[in-house]
């Protein structure tokens, strides 16, 4: 099961890299599957990526913990 992000608003880039490492997904492949999505910028000026977008990218890559979400 995919762990929730530490920040309830979304994953940091470092957390996503750890997810990729766990599932043995190359960072560039993940970025391509993730595509162009909205994110928020936290107080420290770093992005937070929504969990549904990360799950959708994992689903696209065939990961067992990915989940299909309809794009809005």
C-alpha angles and dihedrals in degrees: 000000000000112000118235117253117263089237110057088220094063151293125307120228088254091055091050091051088053090050090051090049091050093052095036093241119153111240093234092053090050092050091051092050091044091055124177110333137157120257138172128247113229125218090268090058094250122125126250116206119212117251093230091057092049091048090049092052091050090049090051089053092051096250114160091227094050120107133204115242124178111239114244 
